[in-house]
Amino acid sequence: MGSTKRQIPFNNNNNDNNYCHKHNNSNTGHEGFDYWKDEFSGKIQELEVVLHQYQDDQSVITVNTRKKIHKLLKHATQLLSHVSEEAQSVSKKKDAPLRQELMDIYQACKMQLETYRLLQQHILMDNNDDIMHNNETHDTLETSRRSKSELWDSDAMEQRYGSNNNNNGSRNNDQRQKVQANTQGKVSSQNSRLRDAMRSLRETQEIATEITGELQGQRVTLENTKNSMNSMKDMTQQAKGLVKSLNKKWWMKW
């Protein structure tokens, strides 16, 4: 029996996709930040494609695939550093709401990248488990083959060692069952950790989405309040001019 391939718990629902992807088409208004954020999201999408291909392929992951995943993660890290720089370039005093919005998006993207690093580590563990399982399976099959060869070699050998061979066959079956149970236990445990990691990521993304929505609403409210205050200031200036004009002597009004 071959090894059980660990399933990577991707979220395939486009409506609930990752937080950074949600903001690909909703720019924050900060040109530099939006550019690097979109570049980062594009690199994450490339990484997802590679990981999906690995999940669909039941063979052991190749060296080239490991290198490709490592390269994509490294490039995504570099892009994320630019996202951070653009977010921190916004002044706290001049535009605190915008800065907070950008920092929230950056933190969500950072959490996303950390999750994919975790997935990479589990993939390497999965690959090592597959190699070990294949070696154990090969050894078990080889032992079984030798046992069958000895059993079927001659009638005399069968009569002489029949009971011992039956015992050997039973031990081999026990060994195979033990190896399979051990491998399945490891896979189940690692699957559980992966599901927990992805669930934490989704919860973090949902919270970040709610916070960003509130910040955007507050930003609009502040801008509307600022415009109202400017209008009131203009009206106040006009009122002052009118009062000043009324206080003049009647002959000075002409």
C-alpha positions in Angstrom: 0.0 0.0 0.0 1.4 3.4 -0.9 1.6 6.3 1.5 -1.3 8.5 2.2 -0.7 12.0 0.6 -1.3 14.8 3.0 -4.0 17.2 1.8 -3.2 20.9 2.0 -6.3 22.8 3.3 -6.5 25.5 0.7 -9.5 27.8 0.7 -10.9 27.4 -2.8 -13.9 29.8 -2.3 -13.1 32.9 -4.3 -15.5 35.0 -2.1 -13.5 34.1 1.0 -10.1 34.3 -0.6 -7.1 35.8 1.3 -7.2 39.3 2.6 -4.5 40.7 0.3 -6.3 39.2 -2.7 -9.5 40.9 -1.7 -7.8 44.3 -2.0 -6.3 43.8 -5.5 -9.1 45.8 -7.1 -9.8 48.2 -4.2 -6.9 50.7 -4.1 -6.2 52.6 -0.9 -5.3 55.7 -2.8 -1.6 55.5 -2.0 0.0 54.8 -5.4 3.3 53.3 -4.1 1.6 51.0 -1.5 -1.0 49.8 -4.0 1.6 48.9 -6.5 3.8 46.8 -4.2 0.8 45.2 -2.5 -0.5 44.1 -5.9 2.9 42.7 -6.8 3.0 40.8 -3.5 -0.5 39.3 -4.1 0.5 38.2 -7.6 3.5 36.4 -6.2 1.4 34.7 -3.6 -1.0 33.5 -6.4 2.0 32.0 -8.2 2.9 30.2 -5.0 -0.6 28.8 -4.6 -0.4 27.4 -8.1 2.8 25.5 -7.3 1.3 24.2 -4.1 -1.9 23.1 -5.8 0.2 21.2 -8.3 2.1 19.5 -5.5 -1.1 18.5 -3.8 -2.6 17.0 -7.0 0.7 15.1 -7.7 0.9 11.9 -5.7 4.6 11.5 -6.2 7.4 12.7 -3.9 8.1 16.4 -4.4 11.1 17.1 -6.7 14.2 19.1 -6.0 13.1 21.6 -8.7 9.7 22.1 -7.1 11.4 22.7 -3.7 13.7 25.3 -5.2 10.8 27.0 -7.0 8.8 27.3 -3.7 11.8 28.7 -1.9 12.4 31.2 -4.7 8.8 32.4 -4.7 8.8 32.8 -0.9 12.1 34.8 -1.1 10.7 37.1 -3.8 7.4 37.6 -1.9 9.4 38.5 1.2 11.3 41.2 -0.7 8.0 42.6 -2.1 6.5 42.6 1.3 9.4 44.8 2.6 8.5 47.4 0.0 4.8 47.2 1.2 6.0 47.9 4.7 8.2 50.8 3.6 5.3 52.5 1.7 3.0 52.1 4.7 5.5 53.6 7.1 6.2 56.5 4.8 2.7 57.9 5.6 2.9 60.5 8.3 1.1 59.7 11.6 0.3 63.4 12.1 -0.9 64.3 8.7 -2.9 61.2 7.8 -3.1 58.8 10.7 -6.3 56.9 9.4 -4.6 56.1 6.1 -1.4 55.0 7.8 -3.4 52.7 10.1 -5.3 51.3 7.1 -2.0 50.5 5.2 -0.4 49.0 8.3 -3.4 46.7 8.9 -3.2 45.5 5.3 0.6 45.0 5.6 0.1 42.9 8.8 -2.5 40.7 7.1 -0.1 40.1 4.2 2.7 39.4 6.6 0.6 36.8 8.4 -0.3 35.2 5.0 3.4 34.9 4.1 4.2 33.3 7.5 1.5 30.7 6.9 2.9 29.8 3.5 6.3 29.4 5.1 4.7 27.0 7.6 3.2 25.1 4.7 6.6 24.9 3.1 8.0 23.3 6.3 5.2 20.7 6.4 5.7 19.9 2.7 9.4 19.1 3.4 8.3 17.0 6.3 5.7 15.3 4.1 8.4 14.6 1.5 10.7 13.1 4.1 7.9 10.9 5.4 7.1 9.7 1.9 10.8 8.8 1.3 10.9 6.9 4.6 7.6 5.2 3.9 8.8 4.1 0.5 12.0 2.7 1.9 10.1 0.9 4.7 7.6 -0.5 2.1 10.4 -1.7 -0.1 12.1 -3.4 2.8 8.8 -5.1 3.8 8.0 -6.2 0.3 11.6 -7.5 -0.1 11.3 -9.5 3.1 7.9 -10.9 2.0 9.4 -11.8 -1.5 12.2 -13.7 0.2 9.8 -15.5 2.5 7.6 -16.6 -0.4 10.7 -17.7 -2.4 11.8 -19.9 0.6 8.2 -21.2 1.0 7.9 -22.2 -2.7 11.5 -23.4 -3.2 10.8 -27.1 -2.6 8.3 -29.4 -1.0 11.0 -30.6 1.4 11.8 -27.1 2.6 8.1 -26.4 3.0 7.6 -29.6 5.1 10.7 -28.8 7.2 10.1 -25.1 7.8 6.3 -24.8 7.2 5.4 -23.7 10.7 8.3 -21.3 11.0 7.4 -19.7 7.6 3.9 -19.2 8.7 5.1 -17.5 11.8 7.4 -15.3 9.7 4.5 -14.4 7.4 2.5 -13.4 10.4 5.3 -11.2 11.7 5.7 -9.6 8.3 2.0 -8.7 8.3 2.3 -7.3 11.8 5.3 -5.2 10.7 3.4 -3.8 7.7 0.4 -2.9 9.7 2.6 -1.2 12.3 4.4 0.8 9.7 1.1 1.8 8.0 -0.5 2.8 11.4 2.6 4.8 12.3 2.6 6.7 9.0 -1.1 7.4 9.1 -0.8 8.7 12.7 1.9 11.1 11.6 -0.1 12.3 8.6 -3.2 12.8 10.8 -1.3 14.9 13.3 0.4 17.0 10.7 -3.0 17.5 8.9 -4.5 18.7 12.1 -1.7 21.3 12.6 -2.1 22.5 9.0 -5.9 22.9 9.5 -5.3 24.9 12.7 -2.8 27.2 11.0 -5.1 27.9 8.0 -8.1 28.4 10.4 -6.0 31.0 12.4 -5.1 32.7 9.1 -8.7 33.0 8.0 -9.8 34.3 11.4 -7.0 36.9 11.3 -8.0 37.9 7.8 -11.6 38.3 8.8 -10.7 40.5 11.8 -8.3 42.6 9.6 -11.1 43.0 7.1 -13.5 44.3 9.7 -10.9 46.7 11.2 -10.0 48.1 7.8 -13.7 48.6 6.9 -14.2 50.5 10.1 -11.1 52.6 9.5 -12.2 53.4 6.0 -15.6 54.5 7.3 -13.9 56.7 9.9 -11.6 58.1 7.3 -14.7 59.1 5.2 -16.3 60.6 8.2 -13.2 62.7 9.1 -13.0 64.0 5.5 -16.7 64.9 5.5 -16.3 66.6 8.9 -13.2 68.5 7.5 -15.2 69.7 4.5 -18.1 70.8 6.7 -15.7 72.7 8.9 -14.2 74.5 5.9 -17.7 75.4 4.7 -18.6 76.8 8.2 -15.3 78.7 8.2 -16.2 80.3 4.9 -19.7 81.2 6.1 -18.2 82.6 9.3 -15.9 84.8 7.3 -18.8 86.0 5.2 -20.8 86.7 8.3 -18.0 88.7 9.8 -17.7 90.8 6.7 -21.5 91.4 6.7 -21.4 92.5 10.4 -18.4 94.7 9.7 -20.3 96.3 6.8 -23.4 96.9 8.9 -21.4 98.6 11.7 -20.1 101.2 9.3 -21.6 104.7 9.1 -24.3 105.0 6.5 -22.2 107.4 4.4 -19.2 105.0 4.5 -21.2 102.2 2.9 -21.2 103.9 -0.5 
